[in-house]
Amino acid sequence: MRVRRRDHERHQLAGVGWLRASVLGANDGIVSISSLIIGVAAAHASQHSILVSGMSGLVAGAMSMAIGEYVSVHSQADTEAAALDQEREELRHDFAGEARELTDIYVHRGLDLALAKQVAEQLMAHDALAAHARDELGLSTGTRARPQQAALASAGCFAAGAIIPLAVAAATPVSHLIEFTVASSLLSLLILGGVSAKVGGANVVTGALRVALWSALAMAVTAGVGALWGRAI
């Protein structure tokens, strides 16, 4: 019987976080810009005004996503750095006490005391800070906060999603712009919702329909507001 390689499983699981974040960022770009375009179009604006609004929304949304993600992840990075600094000080002043603390962690995870002590000693002899960062603080190289990477990924995914309704609006006559934007956006959202559900291990159909229905509601509300505002002015 052929044994499945476990390193393949690890590689798949390692990519889940960034793939899910990418899909969600693209979803946000599609919903935000398609809703904006539909709202402006419902107010009977010209195609030029619609495209200017859509492009402005794309740039503003991407910058907002980048800044928000950068600030959030940078705060996380600062917290991680402070925790590691504290751990360095504790290792410097009470190495034996930190070894006992690591031993207790392994005992609570199911190892017997003798084995837990041996594991703690060997790991701390190799890299004491890394051992405590991973097993006491829950930090690792793969999960370490990276503000610049997070900001660029967030902005890029938003822009990639936003370009879909914007391209449709640019290529469609204004008389049919709303219908084509809604159809293309919902189709894209169904696909991305299915991908997101697949990545998370959820039901693909349910995930796709959930994203599409809530997005359709957002577009309908925006179109209604745009139509009312168009009549008012």
C-alpha positions as CSV (number, residue, x, y, z in Angstrom):
1,M,0.0,0.0,0.0
2,R,1.3,3.4,-1.0
3,V,1.9,5.8,2.0
4,R,0.9,9.4,1.4
5,R,3.7,11.8,2.0
6,R,3.1,14.0,5.1
7,D,5.3,16.8,3.9
8,H,2.7,17.4,1.1
9,E,0.0,17.9,3.8
10,R,2.1,20.3,5.7
11,H,2.7,22.4,2.6
12,Q,-1.0,22.6,1.8
13,L,-1.9,23.6,5.4
14,A,0.9,26.2,5.4
15,G,-0.7,28.0,2.5
16,V,-4.2,28.1,3.8
17,G,-3.8,31.4,5.7
18,W,-2.4,33.6,2.9
19,L,-4.7,32.0,0.3
20,R,-7.8,32.7,2.4
21,A,-6.7,36.3,3.0
22,S,-6.1,36.8,-0.7
23,V,-9.6,35.5,-1.6
24,L,-11.2,37.7,1.0
25,G,-9.3,40.7,-0.2
26,A,-10.4,40.1,-3.8
27,N,-14.0,39.6,-2.6
28,D,-13.8,42.9,-0.8
29,G,-12.5,44.7,-3.9
30,I,-15.3,43.2,-6.1
31,V,-18.1,44.1,-3.7
32,S,-16.9,47.6,-2.9
33,I,-16.2,48.7,-6.4
34,S,-19.2,47.0,-8.1
35,S,-21.5,48.5,-5.4
36,L,-19.9,52.0,-6.0
37,I,-20.3,51.7,-9.8
38,I,-23.9,50.5,-9.5
39,G,-24.8,53.3,-7.0
40,V,-23.3,56.0,-9.2
41,A,-24.9,54.5,-12.4
42,A,-28.3,54.4,-10.6
43,A,-28.0,58.1,-10.1
44,H,-27.9,58.5,-13.9
45,A,-24.3,59.7,-14.0
46,S,-22.4,59.6,-17.3
47,Q,-20.0,56.7,-18.1
48,H,-17.1,59.0,-17.6
49,S,-18.2,59.9,-14.1
50,I,-18.9,56.3,-13.3
51,L,-15.4,55.3,-14.4
52,V,-13.7,58.1,-12.5
53,S,-15.7,57.1,-9.4
54,G,-14.7,53.5,-9.8
55,M,-11.0,54.2,-10.3
56,S,-11.0,56.6,-7.4
57,G,-12.7,53.9,-5.2
58,L,-10.1,51.3,-6.4
59,V,-7.2,53.5,-5.4
60,A,-8.7,54.7,-2.2
61,G,-9.8,51.2,-1.2
62,A,-6.4,49.6,-1.9
63,M,-4.6,52.4,0.1
64,S,-7.1,52.0,2.9
65,M,-6.6,48.2,3.0
66,A,-2.8,48.6,2.9
67,I,-2.7,51.2,5.7
68,G,-5.1,49.3,7.9
69,E,-3.3,46.0,7.4
70,Y,0.1,47.6,8.0
71,V,-1.0,49.3,11.2
72,S,-2.7,46.2,12.5
73,V,0.1,43.8,11.7
74,H,2.8,46.3,12.8
75,S,1.0,46.4,16.2
76,Q,1.2,42.6,16.3
77,A,4.9,42.7,15.4
78,D,5.6,45.2,18.2
79,T,3.8,43.0,20.7
80,E,5.8,39.9,19.5
81,A,9.1,41.8,19.7
82,A,8.3,43.0,23.3
83,A,7.4,39.4,24.3
84,L,10.7,38.1,22.8
85,D,12.7,40.9,24.6
86,Q,11.1,39.9,27.9
87,E,11.9,36.3,27.2
88,R,15.5,37.1,26.5
89,E,15.8,38.9,29.9
90,E,14.2,36.0,31.7
91,L,16.6,33.5,30.0
92,R,19.5,35.8,30.9
93,H,18.6,36.1,34.6
94,D,17.0,32.7,35.3
95,F,17.9,30.1,32.8
96,A,17.2,27.2,35.1
97,G,13.8,28.5,35.9
98,E,13.0,28.9,32.2
99,A,14.1,25.3,31.7
100,R,11.6,24.2,34.4
101,E,8.9,26.3,32.8
102,L,9.5,24.6,29.4
103,T,9.5,21.2,31.1
104,D,6.1,21.9,32.7
105,I,4.7,22.8,29.2
106,Y,5.8,19.5,27.8
107,V,4.4,17.6,30.8
108,H,1.0,19.3,30.3
109,R,1.2,18.2,26.7
110,G,1.4,14.6,27.7
111,L,5.2,13.7,28.1
112,D,6.4,12.1,31.3
113,L,8.6,14.2,33.5
114,A,11.9,12.6,32.6
115,L,11.3,12.8,28.9
116,A,9.9,16.4,29.1
117,K,13.0,17.5,31.0
118,Q,15.3,15.9,28.4
119,V,13.5,17.5,25.5
120,A,13.6,20.9,27.2
121,E,17.3,20.6,27.9
122,Q,18.2,19.6,24.4
123,L,16.0,22.3,22.8
124,M,17.4,25.0,25.0
125,A,20.9,23.9,24.4
126,H,20.2,24.3,20.6
127,D,18.3,27.6,20.8
128,A,16.7,28.5,24.0
129,L,14.9,31.6,22.8
130,A,13.5,29.8,19.7
131,A,12.2,27.0,22.0
132,H,10.4,29.4,24.3
133,A,9.1,31.6,21.5
134,R,7.5,28.5,19.8
135,D,6.3,26.5,22.8
136,E,5.6,29.2,25.4
137,L,4.6,32.2,23.3
138,G,3.2,30.4,20.3
139,L,5.5,32.2,17.8
140,S,7.3,30.7,14.8
141,T,9.0,31.9,11.7
142,G,6.0,30.9,9.5
143,T,3.5,32.9,11.7
144,R,5.7,35.9,12.4
145,A,4.0,39.2,11.7
146,R,5.3,40.9,8.5
147,P,3.7,44.4,8.1
148,Q,5.0,45.3,4.7
149,Q,4.2,42.0,3.2
150,A,0.7,42.1,4.7
151,A,0.1,45.7,3.4
152,L,1.2,44.9,-0.2
153,A,-0.8,41.6,-0.3
154,S,-3.9,43.3,1.0
155,A,-3.7,46.2,-1.4
156,G,-2.9,43.9,-4.4
157,C,-5.8,41.5,-3.7
158,F,-8.3,44.3,-3.3
159,A,-7.1,45.9,-6.6
160,A,-7.2,42.6,-8.4
161,G,-10.8,42.1,-7.4
162,A,-11.8,45.7,-8.0
163,I,-10.5,45.7,-11.5
164,I,-13.2,43.2,-12.6
165,P,-16.3,45.4,-12.2
166,L,-14.2,48.4,-13.4
167,A,-13.2,46.7,-16.6
168,V,-16.8,45.6,-17.2
169,A,-18.0,49.2,-16.7
170,A,-15.5,50.5,-19.2
171,A,-16.5,48.0,-21.9
172,T,-20.3,48.1,-21.4
173,P,-22.7,50.8,-22.8
174,V,-24.1,52.9,-20.0
175,S,-27.6,51.7,-20.8
176,H,-26.7,48.1,-19.8
177,L,-23.9,48.9,-17.3
178,I,-25.8,48.0,-14.1
179,E,-27.0,44.6,-15.4
180,F,-23.5,43.6,-16.8
181,T,-21.8,44.8,-13.6
182,V,-24.1,42.9,-11.3
183,A,-23.9,39.7,-13.4
184,S,-20.1,39.7,-13.8
185,S,-19.5,40.6,-10.1
186,L,-21.9,37.9,-8.8
187,L,-20.3,35.3,-11.1
188,S,-16.8,36.3,-9.8
189,L,-18.0,36.2,-6.2
190,L,-19.6,32.8,-6.6
191,I,-16.2,31.5,-7.9
192,L,-14.2,33.1,-5.1
193,G,-16.7,32.2,-2.4
194,G,-16.4,28.6,-3.6
195,V,-12.6,28.7,-3.5
196,S,-12.7,30.3,0.0
197,A,-15.0,27.6,1.3
198,K,-12.9,24.9,-0.3
199,V,-9.8,26.2,1.3
200,G,-11.5,26.3,4.7
201,G,-12.9,22.9,4.4
202,A,-16.6,24.1,4.3
203,N,-19.3,23.2,1.8
204,V,-18.5,24.8,-1.5
205,V,-22.0,25.5,-2.6
206,T,-23.1,27.0,0.7
207,G,-20.0,29.2,0.9
208,A,-20.4,30.5,-2.7
209,L,-24.1,31.3,-2.3
210,R,-23.5,33.0,1.1
211,V,-21.0,35.4,-0.4
212,A,-23.1,36.0,-3.5
213,L,-26.3,36.7,-1.7
214,W,-24.9,39.1,0.8
215,S,-23.0,40.9,-1.9
216,A,-26.2,41.1,-4.0
217,L,-27.8,42.7,-1.0
218,A,-25.0,45.2,-0.7
219,M,-25.3,46.1,-4.4
220,A,-29.1,46.4,-4.2
221,V,-28.9,48.8,-1.2
222,T,-26.2,50.9,-2.9
223,A,-28.3,51.0,-6.1
224,G,-31.3,52.1,-4.1
225,V,-29.4,54.9,-2.4
226,G,-27.9,56.0,-5.7
227,A,-31.4,56.1,-7.4
228,L,-32.9,58.1,-4.5
229,W,-30.0,60.6,-4.5
230,G,-30.2,60.9,-8.3
231,R,-33.9,62.0,-8.0
232,A,-33.1,64.3,-5.1
233,I,-30.6,66.3,-7.1
